[in-house]
Amino acid sequence: MIANRNFEQCEPLTWVGRVPVYLSTAIAFAHGLMMVFTALALASGAEWFFGLLAFSPQSSLGKLHLWEFVTYAFVNRPEIFTLIQLVLLAFFGRDVEKFIGRKAFAWLYAVLVLAIPVLLSLLSFLGIDSGTYYGSDAVHFAVFVAFVMIYPGAEIFFGIQARWIAIALLGIYTLQMLAYRQWVNLSILWWSCGVAALWMMREGVRTFSLPSVSNLPLRRPERRSKPANREPVKEGELYESIDPILEKIARQGIGSLTRGEREKLERVRAALLAKERRD
């Protein structure tokens, strides 16, 4: 992504060689390290590992094991899907962090982690047994939702925009949990996504929307007329005229540009190249 809103806290925490390490990268690394410990605990049959770190309303509230409100998220089984979601956290979380700032991202992640135990505690008070819960799937999907709210038009896989991928994933997860009657997991999924959306709206991000019908490629392409003689762009107007287009690309992706905006971008580019040659 080419834009960020918080320039003061968009720099990485540190560098490993030429690789920048952001807060989201460090969190993904911590999850990966804990995945190794989880695998060792499973191999040795250490049931106490899950009893100590996984969240259960009975032990967390009844026995005051308050650390379980956080540690449950770092108990991840060694699976290929877990590794994929950690890689996605490092990439999508980085873009969210660069946009809202490191401090705001830290708060977002902390709120998402705490939101699930809060929901499970409320369900327990209502007499709904949620059992023992662990894992960070819902938290990391909510981070992806936050990314989609910032860059809904970003093209991710095979030119598919982020908004459509989020809608498809949310839909298939919902259908899967409905089919197997996983009501608690379904509640966690939608609860986490709602918390992420509300937090990003609190940060002033309200760009997640479906494209209007007028922007969909349903109309018959018009015949191209001969380009009219255009007046050369004045030097003082170059950057001023291109700023709104760059902002639109940052928020909705380059595929959201209209034909006129693309032509304008090309004219400005040609003018800048001509200026460089004259200089």
C-alpha positions as CSV (number, residue, x, y, z in Angstrom):
1,M,0.0,0.0,0.0
2,I,1.2,3.5,-0.7
3,A,-0.6,5.6,1.8
4,N,-0.7,5.9,5.5
5,R,-2.5,8.2,7.9
6,N,-0.1,8.3,10.8
7,F,3.4,9.2,9.7
8,E,4.9,9.4,13.2
9,Q,4.3,5.7,14.0
10,C,4.5,4.0,10.6
11,E,8.2,3.1,10.9
12,P,9.2,-0.5,11.7
13,L,10.2,-1.4,15.2
14,T,13.6,-2.7,14.0
15,W,15.3,-4.3,11.0
16,V,16.6,-7.8,10.5
17,G,19.1,-7.3,7.7
18,R,17.0,-5.6,5.1
19,V,13.7,-6.9,6.4
20,P,11.6,-4.5,8.4
21,V,10.0,-5.8,11.6
22,Y,6.7,-4.2,12.5
23,L,4.6,-4.8,15.6
24,S,2.4,-7.1,13.6
25,T,5.5,-9.0,12.5
26,A,6.6,-9.4,16.1
27,I,3.1,-10.6,17.1
28,A,3.1,-13.2,14.3
29,F,6.5,-14.4,15.4
30,A,5.3,-14.8,19.0
31,H,2.4,-16.9,17.7
32,G,4.7,-19.0,15.7
33,L,7.0,-19.6,18.7
34,M,4.0,-20.6,20.9
35,M,2.9,-22.9,18.1
36,V,6.2,-24.8,18.6
37,F,5.5,-25.1,22.4
38,T,2.0,-26.2,21.7
39,A,3.3,-29.0,19.4
40,L,5.7,-30.1,22.1
41,A,3.0,-30.1,24.7
42,L,0.8,-32.3,22.5
43,A,3.7,-34.7,21.8
44,S,4.4,-35.1,25.6
45,G,0.7,-35.3,26.6
46,A,1.0,-32.3,28.8
47,E,-2.7,-31.6,29.4
48,W,-1.8,-29.0,32.0
49,F,-0.6,-26.8,29.1
50,F,-4.1,-26.3,27.8
51,G,-5.6,-26.1,31.2
52,L,-3.2,-23.3,32.2
53,L,-3.4,-21.2,29.0
54,A,-6.7,-21.9,27.3
55,F,-9.7,-19.8,28.3
56,S,-12.5,-21.3,30.3
57,P,-15.1,-19.0,32.1
58,Q,-15.2,-21.4,35.0
59,S,-11.4,-21.3,35.7
60,S,-10.8,-17.7,34.5
61,L,-13.6,-16.2,36.7
62,G,-14.1,-18.8,39.3
63,K,-10.4,-19.4,40.1
64,L,-9.2,-15.9,39.0
65,H,-7.0,-17.3,36.3
66,L,-7.2,-13.8,34.6
67,W,-4.2,-14.4,32.4
68,E,-6.3,-16.8,30.3
69,F,-8.1,-13.7,28.9
70,V,-4.9,-13.2,26.8
71,T,-2.9,-16.5,26.7
72,Y,-5.7,-18.4,25.0
73,A,-5.0,-16.6,21.7
74,F,-1.4,-17.9,21.7
75,V,-2.3,-21.6,21.9
76,N,-2.4,-22.6,18.3
77,R,-2.2,-26.1,17.0
78,P,0.6,-26.9,14.5
79,E,-1.4,-26.8,11.3
80,I,-0.7,-25.4,7.8
81,F,-3.7,-23.1,8.1
82,T,-2.2,-21.7,11.3
83,L,1.0,-20.9,9.5
84,I,-0.8,-19.3,6.6
85,Q,-2.9,-17.0,8.9
86,L,0.3,-15.9,10.7
87,V,1.9,-14.9,7.3
88,L,-1.3,-13.0,6.4
89,L,-1.2,-11.3,9.8
90,A,2.3,-10.1,9.2
91,F,1.3,-8.6,5.8
92,F,-2.3,-7.3,6.3
93,G,-1.6,-6.3,9.9
94,R,1.4,-4.4,8.7
95,D,-0.7,-2.3,6.4
96,V,-3.3,-1.7,9.1
97,E,-0.5,-0.7,11.5
98,K,1.1,1.7,8.9
99,F,-2.3,3.4,8.3
100,I,-3.5,3.9,11.9
101,G,-0.2,3.9,13.7
102,R,1.6,1.5,15.9
103,K,-0.1,2.5,19.1
104,A,-3.6,2.4,17.6
105,F,-2.8,-1.0,16.1
106,A,-1.6,-2.3,19.5
107,W,-4.9,-1.2,21.0
108,L,-6.9,-2.8,18.2
109,Y,-5.2,-6.1,18.6
110,A,-5.5,-6.0,22.4
111,V,-9.3,-5.2,22.1
112,L,-9.8,-8.1,19.7
113,V,-8.0,-10.5,21.9
114,L,-10.0,-9.5,25.0
115,A,-13.3,-9.3,23.1
116,I,-13.7,-13.0,22.7
117,P,-13.3,-13.9,26.5
118,V,-15.7,-11.1,27.3
119,L,-18.3,-12.7,24.9
120,L,-17.7,-16.2,26.3
121,S,-18.1,-14.9,29.9
122,L,-21.4,-13.2,29.0
123,L,-22.6,-16.5,27.4
124,S,-21.6,-18.3,30.5
125,F,-23.7,-16.0,32.7
126,L,-26.6,-16.7,30.4
127,G,-26.2,-20.4,30.9
128,I,-24.6,-21.2,27.6
129,D,-21.6,-23.5,28.0
130,S,-18.8,-22.6,25.7
131,G,-16.3,-25.1,27.0
132,T,-12.6,-24.4,26.7
133,Y,-11.6,-22.0,23.9
134,Y,-8.1,-21.4,22.5
135,G,-6.7,-20.2,19.2
136,S,-6.4,-16.9,17.3
137,D,-8.3,-17.6,14.1
138,A,-11.1,-15.2,14.8
139,V,-8.7,-12.5,16.0
140,H,-6.6,-12.6,12.8
141,F,-9.6,-12.7,10.5
142,A,-10.9,-9.6,12.3
143,V,-7.5,-7.9,11.5
144,F,-8.1,-8.8,7.9
145,V,-11.5,-7.1,8.1
146,A,-9.8,-4.0,9.4
147,F,-7.5,-4.1,6.4
148,V,-10.5,-4.4,4.1
149,M,-12.2,-1.4,5.7
150,I,-9.1,0.7,4.8
151,Y,-8.4,-0.7,1.4
152,P,-11.7,-2.3,0.1
153,G,-10.6,-2.1,-3.5
154,A,-7.1,-3.5,-3.1
155,E,-6.5,-6.4,-5.5
156,I,-5.2,-9.4,-3.6
157,F,-5.6,-12.7,-5.4
158,F,-5.8,-12.9,-9.2
159,G,-7.1,-9.3,-9.3
160,I,-10.0,-10.0,-6.9
161,Q,-10.7,-7.0,-4.7
162,A,-10.3,-7.4,-0.9
163,R,-14.0,-6.6,-0.2
164,W,-15.1,-9.6,-2.3
165,I,-12.6,-11.9,-0.6
166,A,-13.8,-10.8,2.9
167,I,-17.5,-11.3,1.9
168,A,-16.8,-14.7,0.5
169,L,-14.7,-15.9,3.5
170,L,-17.3,-14.5,6.0
171,G,-20.1,-16.2,4.0
172,I,-18.4,-19.6,3.8
173,Y,-17.4,-19.6,7.5
174,T,-20.9,-18.7,8.5
175,L,-22.4,-21.5,6.3
176,Q,-19.9,-24.0,7.7
177,M,-20.7,-23.2,11.3
178,L,-24.4,-23.1,10.6
179,A,-24.2,-26.6,9.0
180,Y,-22.4,-28.1,12.0
181,R,-24.4,-26.0,14.6
182,Q,-21.4,-24.4,16.0
183,W,-23.3,-21.5,17.5
184,V,-20.6,-20.4,19.9
185,N,-18.0,-20.2,17.1
186,L,-20.4,-18.4,14.9
187,S,-21.0,-15.8,17.6
188,I,-17.3,-15.4,18.1
189,L,-16.7,-14.9,14.4
190,W,-19.4,-12.1,14.0
191,W,-18.5,-10.6,17.3
192,S,-14.8,-10.2,16.4
193,C,-15.6,-8.8,13.0
194,G,-18.1,-6.3,14.5
195,V,-15.5,-5.2,17.1
196,A,-12.9,-4.7,14.4
197,A,-15.4,-2.7,12.3
198,L,-16.4,-0.5,15.2
199,W,-12.8,0.2,16.2
200,M,-11.9,1.2,12.7
201,M,-14.9,3.5,12.5
202,R,-13.7,5.0,15.8
203,E,-10.4,5.6,13.9
204,G,-12.3,7.4,11.2
205,V,-12.3,4.7,8.6
206,R,-15.6,4.3,6.9
207,T,-14.6,3.3,3.3
208,F,-15.9,-0.3,3.3
209,S,-18.7,-0.3,0.8
210,L,-19.8,-2.2,-2.3
211,P,-19.2,-0.5,-5.6
212,S,-22.1,1.3,-7.1
213,V,-23.8,0.0,-10.2
214,S,-22.5,2.8,-12.3
215,N,-18.9,1.6,-11.6
216,L,-19.5,-2.0,-12.7
217,P,-18.4,-3.0,-16.2
218,L,-21.9,-3.6,-17.5
219,R,-22.1,-0.8,-20.1
220,R,-21.2,-1.3,-23.7
221,P,-17.7,0.2,-24.3
222,E,-17.9,3.6,-26.1
223,R,-16.1,4.3,-29.3
224,R,-12.8,6.0,-28.8
225,S,-12.7,9.4,-30.4
226,K,-9.6,11.1,-31.5
227,P,-7.9,12.7,-28.6
228,A,-8.6,16.4,-28.5
229,N,-5.7,18.9,-28.4
230,R,-5.2,19.5,-24.7
231,E,-3.4,22.4,-23.2
232,P,-0.2,21.5,-21.5
233,V,-0.4,21.0,-17.7
234,K,1.1,23.9,-15.8
235,E,4.0,22.9,-13.5
236,G,2.2,24.3,-10.5
237,E,-0.9,22.2,-11.1
238,L,0.9,18.8,-11.6
239,Y,0.9,17.6,-8.0
240,E,-2.3,19.3,-7.1
241,S,-4.2,17.6,-9.9
242,I,-2.8,14.1,-9.1
243,D,-3.2,14.0,-5.4
244,P,-6.9,13.0,-5.4
245,I,-6.2,10.2,-7.8
246,L,-3.3,8.9,-5.7
247,E,-5.6,9.0,-2.7
248,K,-8.3,7.0,-4.5
249,I,-5.7,4.4,-5.6
250,A,-4.5,4.1,-2.0
251,R,-8.0,3.5,-0.7
252,Q,-9.8,1.6,-3.4
253,G,-7.0,0.2,-5.6
254,I,-5.9,1.2,-9.1
255,G,-8.8,-0.8,-10.6
256,S,-11.3,1.7,-9.3
257,L,-10.0,4.5,-11.6
258,T,-12.3,5.7,-14.3
259,R,-11.2,6.2,-17.9
260,G,-10.9,9.9,-17.4
261,E,-8.8,9.5,-14.3
262,R,-6.5,7.1,-16.0
263,E,-6.0,9.5,-18.9
264,K,-5.3,12.3,-16.5
265,L,-2.8,10.2,-14.6
266,E,-1.1,9.4,-17.9
267,R,-1.0,13.1,-19.0
268,V,0.5,14.2,-15.7
269,R,3.1,11.4,-16.0
270,A,4.0,12.5,-19.5
271,A,4.3,16.1,-18.4
272,L,6.6,15.2,-15.6
273,L,8.8,13.1,-17.9
274,A,9.0,16.0,-20.4
275,K,9.9,18.4,-17.5
276,E,12.7,16.0,-16.5
277,R,14.1,15.9,-20.0
278,R,14.1,19.7,-20.3
279,D,15.9,20.0,-17.0
